């Protein structure tokens, strides 16, 4: 049976969430497909997102940008890590080639480490990039873009351009310099909507508004949830710092999962990120987002979300004060007036059509 080797950047959970619906679709078409996942990811996060029989190789395939909370990238530290990775690239490449030679996959799929793409090309293994961004554009368009070394820039350029394909799911950064890009529709993992069931599971009244707050795997924001009680709002979050507040329900663990909460909530508070935006839009959930200034992917994400779904901005200071009820009420009223239908994640089948020929052996 065919073997897919998946390599994922562990910069939060967004890259895993982005590729997950494609992996489930592949398994539905090819139930016997072997899948190996390389990435420095928590096993419980992998189990929550991917099929149970995926073999985890707990070894980073690239560099994760360091963060100070969910909104601020530590660019100086991040660029130093990337340059150090490049300085020791021969060592990384030998190790990666050894991993692939041992695994003997039929296809390498990367979201979006460059090292496995380069190693696969050198070994003659078909390799495909899949992502709404690439690390060359992120670094070049960062505040320190003029400090990017030519050696690292050329390495990233060559690895991404050398893949058989680079699949760009909507919404995506423009990548006009890549000769191998293919644009597809959105990618999102869907969950049945059951708001009554979610409220019953959480022991809540059926008329209580549910607001999911999700900032991914790169930290959380401080918030005073006190004003929620007066507005009859319930905050759903995985943030342990808020667990003791009576107006907060924890998700994850033995409770409802993130996708279950997203599918059945009334609104979502988040930051601009591919997984949060695409999954909210594909479930028809209006979004209140905190600005993510300085992140090069932000504009493409925000422009797309406003086209597809009802969305509004909340300042981090306003969120920290717990001043949420007013913006949520306005968002929900606007969503009622807009009546926008959920977005269809057409990118799943489009990506599937591109990948299956390498795996139907």
C-alpha positions in Angstrom: 0.0 0.0 0.0 1.1 3.5 -0.7 3.0 5.6 1.9 2.5 9.3 2.4 5.2 11.2 4.4 3.7 14.4 5.9 6.0 17.1 7.3 4.4 19.9 9.3 5.7 23.1 10.8 5.0 23.3 14.5 4.4 27.1 14.6 1.2 26.8 16.7 -1.4 24.3 15.4 -2.4 26.1 12.2 -0.3 24.1 9.7 -1.6 20.8 11.1 -5.2 22.1 11.0 -4.7 23.2 7.4 -3.6 19.9 6.1 -5.8 17.7 8.3 -8.9 17.7 6.0 -6.8 16.6 3.1 -5.4 13.7 5.1 -8.9 12.6 6.1 -10.0 12.8 2.5 -7.0 10.7 1.4 -7.8 8.1 4.0 -11.4 8.0 2.9 -10.3 7.3 -0.7 -7.4 5.0 0.3 -8.2 3.3 3.6 -5.0 1.3 3.6 -2.8 4.4 3.0 0.2 4.5 5.4 0.9 8.0 6.8 3.9 9.2 8.7 3.9 12.6 10.2 7.1 14.5 11.0 6.9 17.5 13.3 7.5 18.6 16.8 3.9 18.3 17.7 2.1 17.1 20.9 0.7 13.6 20.3 -2.7 14.6 21.8 -3.0 17.4 19.3 -2.1 15.1 16.4 -4.7 12.5 17.6 -7.4 15.2 17.8 -6.8 16.3 14.2 -5.5 13.2 12.2 -6.5 9.6 11.8 -5.5 7.4 14.7 -3.1 5.2 12.7 -0.8 8.1 11.7 2.8 7.3 12.8 4.4 10.3 14.5 8.0 11.1 14.0 8.6 13.7 16.8 11.4 15.6 15.1 11.2 19.1 13.8 11.7 19.5 10.1 12.3 23.2 10.2 12.2 26.2 12.5 9.2 27.5 14.4 9.1 31.3 14.8 9.2 32.2 18.5 6.3 34.2 19.8 5.5 36.5 22.7 1.9 35.5 23.1 -0.4 34.9 20.2 0.1 38.2 18.4 3.7 39.2 18.6 6.5 37.5 16.7 10.0 37.8 18.1 11.5 38.5 14.8 15.2 39.0 15.8 15.2 35.7 17.7 13.3 34.0 14.8 15.7 35.2 12.1 18.7 34.1 14.2 17.2 30.6 14.4 16.6 30.4 10.7 20.2 31.6 9.9 21.6 29.1 12.4 19.5 26.3 10.7 21.0 27.4 7.4 24.5 27.4 8.8 24.1 23.8 9.8 22.1 22.8 6.8 24.3 20.0 5.6 23.8 18.2 8.9 20.0 18.7 8.8 19.9 17.6 5.2 21.8 14.3 5.9 19.5 13.5 8.7 16.4 14.3 6.7 17.6 12.2 3.7 18.2 9.3 6.1 14.7 9.6 7.5 13.2 9.6 4.0 15.4 6.8 2.8 14.3 4.6 5.7 10.6 5.5 5.3 10.6 5.0 1.5 7.4 7.0 0.9 5.6 7.4 -2.4 5.0 11.1 -1.8 6.3 13.8 0.5 3.7 16.5 1.5 5.0 19.5 3.4 3.1 22.3 5.1 5.5 24.0 4.9 9.0 22.9 5.9 11.5 23.4 3.1 14.0 20.8 4.2 11.9 17.7 3.4 11.1 19.1 0.0 14.8 19.5 -0.8 15.7 16.1 0.6 13.0 14.4 -1.4 14.1 16.0 -4.6 17.6 14.9 -4.0 16.4 11.3 -3.5 14.0 11.3 -6.4 10.9 11.1 -4.3 7.9 13.2 -5.5 7.3 16.1 -3.2 4.5 18.7 -2.9 4.2 21.8 -0.9 0.8 22.8 0.5 0.2 26.0 2.4 -1.3 29.5 2.3 2.1 30.9 3.0 5.8 30.1 2.6 8.6 31.0 4.9 10.6 32.9 2.3 7.8 35.4 1.8 7.1 35.6 5.6 10.8 36.4 6.3 11.2 38.8 3.3 8.1 40.8 4.2 8.9 40.8 8.0 10.3 43.9 9.7 13.8 42.3 9.4 13.4 41.3 5.7 16.4 43.4 4.6 18.6 41.3 7.0 17.8 38.0 5.4 21.0 36.4 4.1 21.2 35.6 0.4 22.2 32.0 1.3 19.0 31.4 3.3 16.8 33.2 0.7 18.3 31.1 -2.1 17.8 27.9 -0.1 14.2 28.6 0.6 13.6 29.7 -3.0 15.2 26.6 -4.4 13.4 24.2 -2.1 9.9 25.6 -2.7 10.4 26.1 -6.4 11.9 22.6 -6.8 8.8 20.8 -5.6 6.5 19.1 -8.2 3.7 21.3 -7.0 3.0 24.1 -4.5 -0.7 24.1 -3.7 -2.1 27.4 -2.4 -5.5 27.0 -0.6 -7.7 30.1 -0.4 -7.1 32.5 1.3 -3.4 32.5 0.4 -0.5 35.0 0.1 0.3 35.8 -3.5 3.4 33.9 -4.6 4.2 35.2 -8.2 7.8 34.1 -8.0 6.9 30.4 -7.7 6.6 28.6 -11.0 4.8 25.5 -9.7 1.9 27.0 -7.8 -1.7 25.8 -8.1 -4.6 27.8 -6.5 -7.4 25.7 -4.9 -10.4 26.6 -2.8 -10.5 26.7 1.0 -9.5 23.9 3.3 -11.4 23.3 6.5 -12.3 20.3 8.6 -16.1 20.2 9.1 -18.1 19.1 12.2 -21.9 18.7 12.4 -23.7 21.7 13.9 -25.6 20.9 17.1 -25.9 24.0 19.3 -28.6 22.4 21.5 -26.5 19.4 22.1 -23.4 21.5 23.0 -25.4 23.5 25.5 -26.8 20.4 27.0 -23.4 18.8 27.3 -22.1 21.9 29.0 -25.1 22.2 31.3 -26.1 25.6 29.9 -29.4 27.2 29.2 -30.6 27.0 25.6 -30.8 30.7 25.2 -27.3 31.4 26.4 -25.0 32.9 23.7 -21.8 30.8 23.2 -18.6 32.6 22.1 -15.6 30.5 21.2 -12.2 32.2 22.0 -9.4 30.5 20.1 -5.9 31.9 19.6 -4.2 28.7 18.5 -1.1 27.1 20.0 1.1 30.2 20.4 -0.3 31.5 23.7 -3.3 33.4 25.0 -4.5 36.9 25.8 -5.4 38.1 29.3 -9.1 38.9 29.6 -11.6 39.9 32.3 -14.6 37.8 31.6 -16.7 39.5 34.3 -18.9 41.5 31.9 -20.0 38.3 30.2 -22.4 37.4 33.1 -24.4 40.5 32.7 -24.8 39.9 29.0 -25.7 36.2 29.4 -22.7 35.2 27.3 -20.7 32.0 27.8 -17.1 32.0 26.8 -15.7 28.7 25.4 -11.9 28.4 25.6 -9.0 26.0 26.0 -7.1 28.7 28.0 -6.4 27.2 31.5 -6.0 30.8 32.9 -9.7 31.4 32.6 -10.9 28.0 33.8 -12.0 29.2 37.3 -14.4 31.9 36.0 -18.0 30.9 36.3 -18.8 32.3 32.9 -16.2 30.2 31.1 -16.5 26.6 29.9 -13.3 24.8 29.1 -13.0 22.9 25.8 -10.6 20.1 25.0 -9.5 17.2 27.2 -12.6 15.3 28.3 -14.9 18.2 27.3 -16.1 19.3 23.8 -13.4 19.5 21.2 -12.4 22.7 19.5 -14.2 21.8 16.2 -17.3 20.7 18.1 -17.4 24.0 19.9 -16.7 26.0 16.7 -19.5 24.3 14.7 -22.1 25.0 17.4 -21.1 28.4 18.8 -22.7 31.7 18.0 -19.5 33.7 17.3 -15.8 33.3 17.5 -13.0 35.6 18.9 -9.6 34.9 17.4 -6.6 36.4 15.7 -6.0 36.3 11.9 -4.9 32.8 11.1 -5.7 30.4 8.3 -7.3 27.6 10.3 -9.5 29.9 12.5 -10.7 32.0 9.6 -11.3 29.1 7.1 -13.0 26.9 9.7 -15.2 29.7 11.0 -16.3 30.7 7.4 -16.9 27.1 6.4 -19.2 26.6 9.5 -20.9 30.0 8.9 -19.7 31.5 12.2 -19.2 35.3 12.4 -15.8 36.3 13.6 -14.5 39.1 16.0 -10.8 39.3 15.5 -7.9 41.0 17.2 -5.5 42.8 14.8 -2.3 41.0 14.0 -0.1 43.9 12.9 3.3 43.0 11.4 2.3 39.5 10.3 2.8 39.4 6.5 -0.1 37.0 5.9 -2.7 39.1 7.7 -4.0 41.2 4.8 -4.8 38.2 2.6 -6.6 36.5 5.4 -8.6 39.6 6.5 -9.6 40.6 3.0 -10.9 37.1 2.3 -12.8 36.7 5.5 -14.7 40.0 5.0 -15.7 38.8 1.6 -17.0 35.5 2.8 -18.4 36.0 6.3 -19.6 38.6 8.8 -16.5 39.9 10.6 -15.4 42.8 12.8 -12.3 44.0 14.7 -11.8 44.3 18.4 -8.8 46.0 19.9 -6.7 43.9 22.3 -7.2 46.5 25.1 -11.0 46.2 24.7 -10.8 42.4 24.8 -8.6 42.6 27.9 -11.2 44.7 29.7 -13.8 42.0 28.9 -15.7 44.6 26.9 -17.1 41.9 24.6 -20.9 42.0 24.9 -21.4 45.1 22.8 -19.2 44.0 19.9 -20.6 40.5 20.0 -24.2 41.8 19.9 -23.4 44.1 17.0 -21.6 41.3 15.1 -24.5 38.9 15.6 -27.0 41.5 14.4 -24.9 42.2 11.3 -24.7 38.5 10.7 -28.5 38.3 10.8 -28.8 41.0 8.3 -26.0 39.6 6.0 -27.4 36.1 6.1 -24.2 34.8 4.4 -24.2 31.0 3.8 -21.2 28.8 5.0 -18.3 28.6 2.6 -17.8 25.3 0.9 -14.3 23.9 1.4 -13.8 23.1 -2.2 -10.0 22.9 -1.8 -10.2 19.4 -0.3 -11.4 17.6 -3.4 -9.2 19.8 -5.7 -6.1 18.9 -3.7 -7.1 15.3 -3.6 -7.2 15.2 -7.4 -3.7 16.5 -7.5 -2.2 14.1 -4.9 -4.0 10.8 -5.7 -2.0 9.9 -8.9 1.1 9.6 -6.7 -0.6 7.4 -4.2 -2.7 5.0 -6.3 0.0 2.4 -6.7 
